[in-house]
Amino acid sequence: MENPDFLKKKYDLHNAPEVESAAKRTEQHTGEKVPQNPEAQIQNYLDRLERLVLDSEKKQKRKMFGDEPRPRALFLLREMVMNTYVRPNKEKMAEGAARVEERAAREMGIEARYGEQQLEQRGEIAVEDLEKSLDQWISYLSDANEPYPTWFRYYVFRNILDLGDYDKDKGEFTKRSQGSTRLFPDKDSGALSYIQDRIEAAKDPEMLGRLRRLQETTGTPHAQLLTKEKAGEFAKLSFAKQYAEGIKNAGEITEEMRNETGGKWVKYQKDTDPTALWASLQNKGTAWCTKGFGTAEIQLKGGDFYVYYTLDRQGKPTIPRIAIRMQEDPSTDSGQTIGEVRGVADNDQNLEGNMAVIAEEKMKELPGAERYKKASSDMKSLTAIEKKTKSGQTLTKDDLTFLYELEAPIEGFGYKRDPRIAEVRNQRNPKEDMPIVFECAKDQIAYGISEIKENTKAYIGPLVVGIFDKVQEFGIEHIYTAFPEGKIHKEIITIGGKDAETLIKEMREKKINVSDYAEDMMASKDFTTLKETEDIVLIRLEVRDLGFPKNKYPTTDEIDKRIEELGLELCPAETGPHYRLIYMNQPMGEWIRIGMKQITDRDGYPDVFDLERDGDDLWLGSHWTGPAYEWDPGRGFVFRLRKLKPLKT
């Protein structure tokens, strides 16, 4: 659909203030007026959304969103949505949740009453939960790699905000009420592709003819074949009804089918007719967007597509369980590399445990497998731990270290974390597991600074004034603000002995990218290096670990003051490049700032170094860090452990 005529008819969108504003901005930037006809006005608005929110050319400054950097405009959009649909209803959500919980308590013979403080906490929890459930949609619909046109992304997001719960018995969605504590509905990519196909068929005779021929190919009864009238009626339905119909047409993979692992791989070659691929996915219970004919066509234009089908009740390989989508990559012999790997464990397209090895073996044959090596290994380890748990076997220290993600995050193949991580963890008692992980007795774990003593091996508690002096004094090995998610990393690195030119050369030899601004910082007179080498102790933590009130975004000055109270100090200027050279296993999408005295960049702004991993690339970058700059609570930071002053004798 080249023109957004659908949005004009559905919402009278061309008369909306945001569309008029987009037209004025276009005129300001280009000097040309946008034609007054509705389609041109709406298309200009959608083009602007695409530039700002998708930013496929990466012209904007990036910020972390989930596991990867996204354009800054996306964060402004997110804040606007949260401030309109979620945060103003905090009190209503708290009261609603309290009523439900009080009623449940009474049914169990317990008298429960929420005071003002408890209501405030319940409201914060409800807001945070809702933000997370809405973030899955914001992240998905703003991903430039997903094969949806901008008009459809806009249409879906506009309507998701009004959807309530999905009633499986009735097969319909309830309307979302103001102040609802219910999470936003789950994302089903297959259902979305179903909607897009039918809306496009309502306008495009060619798409209608294709879908009808495809239905005939799959043996659809004549009375159920799509017609122009049926497609038109579908396009007029509310999104809630369209989404419900898409979900109902998904089919189901039964438990019996999931236990089956025998089957075969089928390759669908690049630039071939997508009919066979499309037909093989209909009514088979997958949440893949490839279930849409238009999507399947786009993906086959981008590269080969592999599907692993397991055996059905008749012993035929017809049940899709693994998908491997290839994409163009001129650097490989075949001109392609693995683009993504998806499964059918859930709507987030995680791989099922019994499919991990099959996927790994296939990926070994394809270019780009190295990128997924850790995910493959992690999925096998997680499956082994899941089996141990189900059979009642004892988990080892290594098992628990992996499960609690103490050394590295568990990587998978879906859009979100593999749900088995939470399922297995929920069956564990962390206080029983910690002595195993830390190889110590229970009484060697301190939960407050007053509990620290001579034989303390681990500290699990808030970072309070003087805590890092105590850590040094008693040689405490393990530090957490909360277990397992609040790990404070402590490591020794060597600085000095190399000038700026040598550091840049070594980073390039290791294929580390150095941004222009980072190079400017290293060329500054304020970038100094020691002539002799020296070992320093680094403490890596997140802003939220520093003990500021929840939801506060502290300024740079506030952070600098706080670290001094805790027993930390700013790092020498050369720390960033030295740390970049040794921190080669940085997790995907992680950004870490170096706590240091700012160095002025070419534009006259104060910057600090940051360490980034964007996809497969490691970067030494820079970030503007003025005294009043406010920091996200989840931002990673590195500071230097302040040396204890020797005791006077």
N, C-alpha and C positions, 0 to 999 in steps of 0.2 A: 504494500500500500504506500504509494509515493506521497500522497497528500493526506493530512490528518482530518479528512472530512468526517470520519467517525466521531472525533472529539467535538467537532462543531455541532453535530446533531445531538450528541449525548449531553453536552454541558453548556452549549452556547459559549464555548470557551473564548471565541474571538472578542467577546465583550468584557472579558475579565480584566481587572486592573493590572495583574502581573503581565498579561500579554501586551497591553498598551505600554507598560513600562519597558518591556523588552524591545519594543519597536523604537522607543525614544533612545535607548542605549545604543542600538544598532546604528541609528542615524548619527549619534554623537561620535561613534568610533569610525564609521565609514564615510560619513558625509552624504549617504544615500538614503532616501526615504523607503520604508517598506511599503509595498503596494497595499491599498486599503481593503482588498478583497479578503474575506475571512480566512481562506485556506493559507494565503501568504502570511497573514498576521500570526496564525497559529504555528505555521512551520518555522517562522523566525523565532518564536518563543521556544519551540522544541530544539532548534539548533543551538540556541543560547544555553539551554539546560544541558545539552550534550557536551558543549565546550566546557562548562563549569563543573558539572557533576561527574561526567565520565572522563573528560580530559585525556583522551586516548593519546594525544601528542605530548603529554606530560609537560605542559607549559607552566603549570601552577606550582607553588610551593607545596610540599607534601607533608602530611601528618599521619601518624600511625592510626589505623582503623582495623581492629581485629589483629590479623597476622601480617598485614602489609600496609605500606604507605599509600594514602589516597589524597586526592586534591583537597586543598584547604576549604574550598567552597562547599564540599560535602559536609564538613563539620558545621558550617554556618546553617546549612539546611537542616541538619540533625537537631541543632539547638532550637531552631524555630519550631520544628515539629514537636519536640519534647516539651517546650514551653507552652505550646498550644493544646496538646492532646493529653499530656501525662502529668506534668508537675503541678499545674493549678488544681488538680483533683486529689492532691495528696491527703487532705483531711477526710474527704469522702471515702477514699480507698482504705484509709486506716480504720475508719468506723465500720465499714462494710466487712473488712477482714476480721475485726474484733468481734462483731456480732456472730459471724460464722463460727469462730473459735470458741466463744463463750457458750454457744448453743451446743456444740460438740462436747464441751467439757461437762455441761449439765446432764447430757445424755449418759455420761459415764459416772454420774453422781458426784462431780467435782464442781464446787462453786468458784467461778473465775470472774474477775472484774479487772478491766483495764484502766489504769490511772493515766494521767496526762503524759508522763514520761514514756509509758509503755505504748500509748497511742502514737506518740512521735516516732518511736523506733519502728513500730509496725508500718507507719506511713512511709518511712525511708526504705524499708525492705520492699514494700509494694512497688514504689517508684523504680527502684533498682531492677526488680524482676521484670517490670513492664518495659523498661528501657532496653534490657537485654533481648527480650522477645521481639521488640520492634527493630533492634539493630540487625537481626538476621535478615530482615527484609531490606533495610537500607543498604547493607553490605552487598546482598545478592543483586538487587536491582541497579546498583551503581557500579557493578563490575563490568568494565568494558569488554572483558573476554566472553561474557554471556551473549548468546546470539539473538537478542531481542531488539527490535527497533525502538527508538526513543518514545514514540507515541504510546507504545504498549507498556513500557516501563512506567510512564506517567500514569496511565490508566490504572494499572495494577496498584501502584502505591497510593494513589488517591482513594482507592476503595478499601484497601486493607485496613485503613484507619477506622473504618466503620464496622468491621466484622467482629462478631462475638464468637461464641463457641460453635463447634460443628457437632450437631446431634446425629450420631451414626444411625440411630434407629429411624429417625425421620428423613435422614439424608439431606439436611439443610442447615444453614447458618442462622444463628440468632443475630439481631441487631445489637451493636455495642452500645451500652448505656454509659452516660457520663459518670466518671468515678469508678468504673468497673475495675476490679482487681484481677479479672481474668486475663491471662496472657493472650497476645495476638496469635492468630492461627498459625499452624505449622506451614512451612513452605513446601509445595508439591510442584516441582518443575514440570512433570508430565502433565498435570492438570492445567498449568499455565500455557503450555504449548497447545493443548487441546483448544483452549479459549482463543488463542491468537489465530490458529488455523481457521476456525469457524467465523470469526469476525472478518477476516480477510476474504473468506469465501462469499460473504454477504455482498461485497462490493466488486470483487475481481472474478469474472466468469472463468478465467483460466485456472485460478486456484480452486474454484468450485468443481470444475471438470476433473481436475487432478484428484481431489479428495474423493469424488464419487467413483472414479475408476479404481482408486486404491481400496475403497470399501468393497467393490465388486471382486477385487483380487482376493480379499480376505474372507469372502463368502457371506458378506452382510446381506440379510434378507431384503428383497426389493422394497418392501414397505418401510424399511428403516434407512434407505439410502438418502443421502443429503440432497436437498433441493434448494433452489434460490430462496424459496419462501421459508423453508426451515432455517436456513442460515440467517436470513433477515430477522426472523422472530428471535433467534438465539442472540443476535447482536443487540436487540432491544431489551433483553432481560437485564435484571440487576446483576452486578458482578457477583453478588453472593450466590445467586442461582446458577450463574455460569460456572463459578468455581466448584460448587457442589456437584454439578453435572460432570465436570472434568474429573473430580475425585471418584465418583461412582463408576466412571468408565475406565478406571485404572486397572481393575482386576485385583487378584490377590495371590501372593506366594504362600502356600500353606507350610506348616511346620514339616510335613512329610517331604515337600519339595526342597525345603532348606537343608534337610539332612543329606540329600543326594549331592554327591560331588562329581560323579562320572559325567562326561560330556565331551564337547569338542569346541575348538575355536573356529570362528568364521571371520574371514577378512573381507571387508567392503572397500574396494579400491577407490582412491581419490578420483574425483570428477566422473564417477559412474552414477547411474540412475539410483536415487535413494529409495525406490519403492520397496525393494526386498528388505532393507534395513528397517524402514518404517513399519512394514507389515509384521515383522518378527517381534516387535515390541508392544503391539496393541493388546490390551487386556491381559497383560502378564505381570502386573504388580510392580513395575519399576517406576521410580520417581524421576527418571531421566528426562531432560528437556528434549532429547532426541526423539521422543515419542511424537513430537510435532513434525509434520512433514516438512514445513518450511525450515525448521531447525536442522533436521537431518540433511536436507539439501545443502544448507550453509556449511555444516560441519564436513561433509564429503568434498566440498569445494576447497576446504582448508587442508585436508590430508586424509590418509587411510583411517579406517575405523574398524577396530577388532571387538568382537563380542564372544564371550564364553557362555555357551548354552548347556545347561545340565539336562539330564533325561527326564521326560515327563512320565505319566503312568503307562503310556504305551511303549516306553523305552526309546523314544525319539528325543534328540537334543533340541528342545524348543523353549526352555525356560532361561531367559537372559539373567545372568548373575554378575558378570564383570564386563565393564566397557573400558576400552583403551582408545582414546582419541589422539590421533597424531596431528601435528601442525608443522607448517613450513619452517625449515632451518637450513639455510644454504651451507652452513659449516659442516654438515654431515654428508656422508657418501650418498645416502638415499635422498637427501634434500628435505628430510623430515626428522622430527624428534617427538618424544612423548609429550603431549599437551596436558592430559589429565587422565587419571585412573579413577573409576567410580564403581560402586557396588550397590547392593539392594538391601542392606541391613536396615535402613531407615530412610526417612525423607531427606536426610542430609547426605545420602548416597555413600555412607561408609561401607567398607568391605565387610562381609561376614567373616568370622574367624576361620571357617573351613575353606574360605576362598583365597586367603592370603598367600599360601604357598603356590597355588595355581597361578595367581597373578604375577608373583615374583618370577617364576620360571619363564613365563611368557615375556615379561619385560626384559629379561636377559638377552632375548633375541633382537631387541629393538634399540635404536639409538636414543640416548637420553635416560637410560635406566639408572645411571649413577645418581641422578637427582633424587630418585625415589628409594635409594638403597636403605636409608635410615627408616623411612616409613615402612618398608617391607619387613625389616628386622624388628621394628617396634611392634608391628601387628602380630608377628609370630610369637614374640615374647608375651604380649598381652593375652593371646590365645592360650599359651601354655599356663599362665598364671590363672586364667579363668577356669581351665580344666582342673588345676590343682585345688582351687577353691571349691569347686563343685564336688570334688571327691574327698574333701576334708583333709588334704595334705597340708603339711606345715610349709609356710613360705620362708625362704632363706633371706639373709640380709640383702643379697643382690636383687632378689625378687621385690622386696619392699622398697629398696632404693629406686628401682625402676617404676614401680606402681605409684609411689608418691612423687615421682618426677624430681628427685632431689639433685640429680646431676644434669638432666636435660629434659625438655618437654617431650611427651610422647607424641610422635607424628603419625598421622593416618592419611587416608585418601579422600575422606568426605569433606563437606563444607565446614563442618564443626567437629568438635572433639568426639572421639569414639565413646558412645554412651556406656560401654563396658567398664571404662575407667571408674566412673562414679558408682556403677553397680557393685563392683568388687570392693571399692573403698568403703562403701556404706556398710559392708559386712565386717569391717575391721574395727578394732579399738586402737586408735593412734597411741594412747598412753601405754598400751601393752607392746606396741610395735617399736616405739622409740628406743627402748634399751637395746633391742636387737640391731636396729640401724646404727646406733651410736656405739655399740659394743661396750656398754657400761651397765651399772646397776641402776635401779629406779631412783635411789637417793642421790645419784650423781647428776641428776637433771634438776636445774633450778628454774623456778617459774616466776621469780622476782629477784631484784638486785639484792635484797636482804637475805635470800637463801643461798647466795654464792659462798662457797667455802673452798678449802684447800684442794679437795678431790673432785670438784665440779668439772664434768666433761662437756655438758651442754646447757645452754641458756635458752629458755622458751618464754619470752615475755616482752613487754614494751621497752623501747629504747628510751631510757631516762637519763637525766643528767649524770655524767661520769661513767656511764655503762661501759664504754670502750676502754677506759682506764682500768676498770675491774677485769675486763676480758684479758688485757695484757698482763695484769698483775698475777692472775691465776692461770694463765695459759689455756683459756677455754677454747676448745676446738670448734664447737658447733654453736652457731648463733641463729635464732629464729625469733621473729616477732609473733608468729603463730606457726604451728606445724600442720601440714607441710608447706603451705603456700607462702609463708613469710621468711624464706631462707635469706640470710645475709651472707653474701659470698666474701670470703677473705682469702687473698692470695698475694704471694710475693712476686714482684717483677724487678728486673734490673734496668735502671736508666743510666744515662751518661755514656761517654766514650764514643758518641757518634754525632756529627753535625747534621744540620737540616738536609743538606744535599745527599748525604749517605742514607739517611732515614727514608727519603723519597725514593732513592734508587732501590733500596731493599724492598720497599712496598711494591714497587712496580715489578720487580723480579718475582714476587710472590703473587702477581696478578691482582693486587689490591688497588682499587680505584682511589685516586686522591682528587677531591673536588678543587676547582680553581680557587675558591675562597679559602680552603684549607691550606693550599700552597701559599696564598697570600699571607696567611697567619704565620707560616713557617719562615717566610721571608722577612717578617717584621723584626725590628730591633728588640721587641719585647719577647720574642721567642728565643730563650736561652737554653743552652745545654751544658751539662757538666763535662769537664775534660776526662775525669776518672769515673769509672762505673760505681754505682751505689745501689744497694737493694732497698726497696721501699715496700711497705705493706699497703695494699689497696683494699678498700671496703666497697663492695658493690651492693646497692640497695635500690629501692624505689622511693619516690617522694612520700608516698603514704606511710612508709616505715618510720618516718622521722617524728611521728607523734602529733601532727597537726590535727585539728578537728576534722571529722569526716566531711567530705564534699568541699573542703577548703582548697583553693588553688593558691598556695603560698608564693610570694615573690622571691626573686633571687636574693634580695637582701635578707629576707626572713629565713631562707634556707641557710645562707652563710652563717647567720647568727646561731641557728639551731645546731649545726654540725659542730661548732666550737664548744657548745655546752655539752655535747655528747662525748667529746674526746676525739674528734676528727679535725682535719684541716684541708685546705685546698691543695690540689696536686701541683707539682712543678709543670711548667708549660710543655715540656717534652714528653710528659706521661702519655698523652693521646697517641702519638705515632708509635712509641714503644709498645704500648698495650695492644694497638692494632696489629702489630707484627706477630704477637703471640696468641691473640684471641681469634684463632682461625676457625673454630667450631661454633661460631656464634649462631644461635637459633634463627630460623627463618623469620624475617619481619621485625627483628629486635633492633631498637635504637637506644644507645646509651650515651648520655652526655658525660663529659669530663668536668668534674668540679674543679675549676681553676680560675685564676685571675684573667679577666677577659682581655682579648687582643683585638684591636680595632681593624676592621676589614677595609677593603678598597672603597666602600661606600661610606665609610666613617661610622659604622655601627659596631658595638662591642660584641664579639663572638667568643664561643668556646668550641672545642673540638667535640665531634660526636662520632661514634662507631655504629655503622649500620650494616645490615644484611638485607639487600633488596633482591629477592629471587635467589639466583645463584651467585650474585655479586657481593663482594665485601667492599665497604667504602670507609675512608676517613673523610668525614665531612665537617661542616661547621654549622653553628646555630646561633642566631641572635639572642643575646642574654643580657638585656638591660637590667638595671637594679630593680625596676618595678615590674619586670616580666613575670607573669603568673604561670606556674608550672602544673601540669596535669598530675594528679596523684599517682597515676600508673607509670609515670616516666622513670626510666632507669638512670641512675647516677653513680659515678665513681668518685670516691674521696680517698685521701691519704690518712692512714691511722697515725695519730699524733704520738710521738715517742714520749714515754713516761720520763719525767724528770727524776734523776737519781735522788734517793733519799739522803738527807743530810746526816752526817755522822758526828 
